[in-house]
Amino acid sequence: MAPPGCVVGLLRSATVIGPYATRTDGLSKTAFVLGPEKAMEIYNRIDDIDAIIVKLDGTVVYSKGMQKPKQSAAAQQ
């Protein structure tokens, strides 16, 4: 059982990209502890990192520096 206030289980994955692995590792855990919305607020305030979060329902959320991949014409058919 998760501790009170912990929202583990609201997302499938959190990937954080930045210059230092020790920092991005800690920041990725933020999403599992605070939840995807609050974590993304934090990520968007840090200039040298970007993130992608996949929620339990499969929804993918991108930080301000990332963008959703464009579908190819073949994938749209």
N, C-alpha and C positions, 0 to 999 in steps of 0.2 A: 504494500500500500504506500502511495506517495505521501510525503509530509504535507500538512496543511499549507495551502497557498501555492503548492507545486502543481503545475498543469501538465506534467508528463503524460503523454498519450494523446495530445491534441495534434501532433504532427508526425509525419513519417521520417522526414530528414531535414537537416539544416546544414547548408554548405556556406562557409564564409571564406572569402578570398581576400588576401592581404599580404603585406610584405613579411610578416613574422608568424611562423607556424604556432608558436606558443600562445600568441595573442588570438589568432583565429580559432584555435582549439577552444579556448575559454569562451570566446564570443559565440561559437556555435552552441555551446551548452546553454547560453542565455535563452535561446528560443525554447528549449525543453523545460526550462524553469519558469520563465515569465509568460510563455505563450507566443505564438507567431506575430500577433499584432504589436504587442509591446516591444518585442525583440526588433522588429523591423523599424520601429520608431527610433530605437537606439542605433541600429546599423546606419540609418539614413543621416544621422548626425555626425558620423565618423567619416572624415574625408578619404582616408586611404584604404577603406575596406568596402567590399560589396558582398551581397548574400543572395542565396536562393533558398526558399523554404517550400517544402512540399507538405501540405496539410493532409490529415487523414482521409479526407474525401477526394484527394488527388489534385486539388487546386494548387497551382504553383504561384508563389508570390516572389517578386523580384525587387531588390533594392533599387534606389534611384539611378545607380550607375550601370545597372544591368537592364537588358531588354528582352522581351519575349522573342524567341526565334520566329522568323517568318516561315510560313509553310510554303513549300515548293508547289508549283502548279500541279504536279503529279499527285501530291498528297491531298490536294483539295478536291480531286475528282472522285 
